Structures are given as structure tokens and as C-alpha cells.
Amino acid sequence: MLDDLNWSLVLAEPGRSFLLFGLRVTLQLAGLAIVGSTIIGTLVALGRVSVAPTLAPLRWLLTAYVEFFRNVPLLVQLFFWSFGVFSLDLVRSAAAPLNSVYTNQFLAGVLGLTVYTSAYVAEALRSGIQSVPKGQLEAARSSGLGYWAAMWTVVLPQAFRLALPAIGNQYIGATKNTSVVMAIGVTDVVFQAQQIEAATFGAFEAYTAVLVIFVVVCLAESALLALVLRLLFNKVPRAIARAQALEAR
């Protein structure tokens, strides 16, 4: 049976070009989702740990954001963005300038992955922030720093180090979740494998190639995250030492 396999379907043209194109789309999706979810997740986490009484409605809203998007399946969210939000003329008009580079399906995929992942990133980072001793924030405030300046310069660096393993898992999860966007018509690497299978009936070869691609990409991502974590272990102690010195004054 193995003698009947034809690996040239994925290693030679045109199959190789199909997979490379799909890989490029997958990496773009993952990269944009990771950056977007990090920015949104950080802002949501900061809003949720704020203690000002006037910000109570904001905390409730952000908590609802996290709980809502963590409890709705990703596929449903992708359908909502693609067939719901992007069916509105207003949204289509706003996205028109980007359509020379990205299709509406691609943009919907990025939004769905970003919003879904950001809810998990926010929760992981919130736990990281709450794990930093409160005395360090108080010491930074007593040195003359405002609340937000103290959070950005003293608390967040430590929180990211503490939360990075959990956040890194979400980054890898976002990369693997790109395989779902095929359902809304995004031409990612899984979509391209399906095209190869439909044209050649080489299902085993096509999907084995996709399996190997995802293993390589996710392992590379894990190695990069491990490197970043080592760098943070070298740099963050400086922020800790600074906070402890302030606290000792």
C-alpha cells in the first residue's frame, strides 16, 4: 500500500506551490492574530485589575467580554464575523481599502482569531498581574510614578514573565486554530491541501504534508517562546530589584 503513495503530489509542482501559498496565508493569519490578541488582551487585563471605583462599569464590561468570547466556539465566531458582520454594507465599505491586499474572508478570520485568543490572553495576564506582590506597585507609586506608569514600568514586565508560559500556549493555539478558517473560505494551508486532494485523490499525501507543516511551525514557535522566556528571566529581575529598592526607602 505504501508503494502506491505519490509524494510528488506535494513535493513537486503544482502541489508544492499550493502548499507554500497556503502556508504563507496561515503564517499571516497567526502573526496578525498573535499581535492583535496581545494588544487587546493586555488592555483588557489592565482594565480588569484597575481598582478605581469610577472604573467599575468598565471592569464589568471587560469581564463580560472575556467570559462571552471564551464560551462561544471559535467556528461560531468565525461565522459571525464572516457571514454576519462582513455582510453589512458599512463594514464592507470600511474594509474596501484593504481588499487590494486581503479578502473579507481573511479579515474576518483575523478578527475571529484575534478576539477569541485575546480573551484567553487577557485572563492569563490578569493572573500574572495579580501574582506580582502589591507592595511593588505601592512602592512605585510612592516614588512619584502614577498608577498607569507604575503598571507599565514595574508590574507588567514581571506579569508577562509569570504569564508567558500560559500566553505562549495561547499563541501556539492560535496558530493551530488557523486551520478552522477554511470553513469561511480562507485559502490557508488546510484549504490548499483539500484542493490537492480533490484534484489528485492524494488525501494521505496532502494531509500528511499539512501535519508536518504544523508540527514544524509550532515547534519553531515553542523554541522562540522559550528564548523569549530566557531573555525575560535575565531582564525582569532588574525591574524587581528596582521595585524592591523603592520599597526599602
Buried (B, 14 or more C-beta within 10 A) or exposed (E): EEEEEBEEBBEEEEBBEBBEBBBEBBBBBBBBBBEBBBEBBBBBBBBBBBEEEEBEEEBEEBBEBBEEBEEBEBBEBBBBBBEEBBEEEEBEEEBEEEEEEBBBBBBBBBBBBBBBBBBBBBBBBBBBBBEBBEEBBBBBBEBEBEBEEBBBBBBBBBBBBBBBEBBBBBBBBBBBBBBBBBBBBBBBBBBBBBBBBEEBEBBBBBBBBBEEBBEEBBEEBBEEBEEBBEEBEEEBBEBBEBBBEBBEE
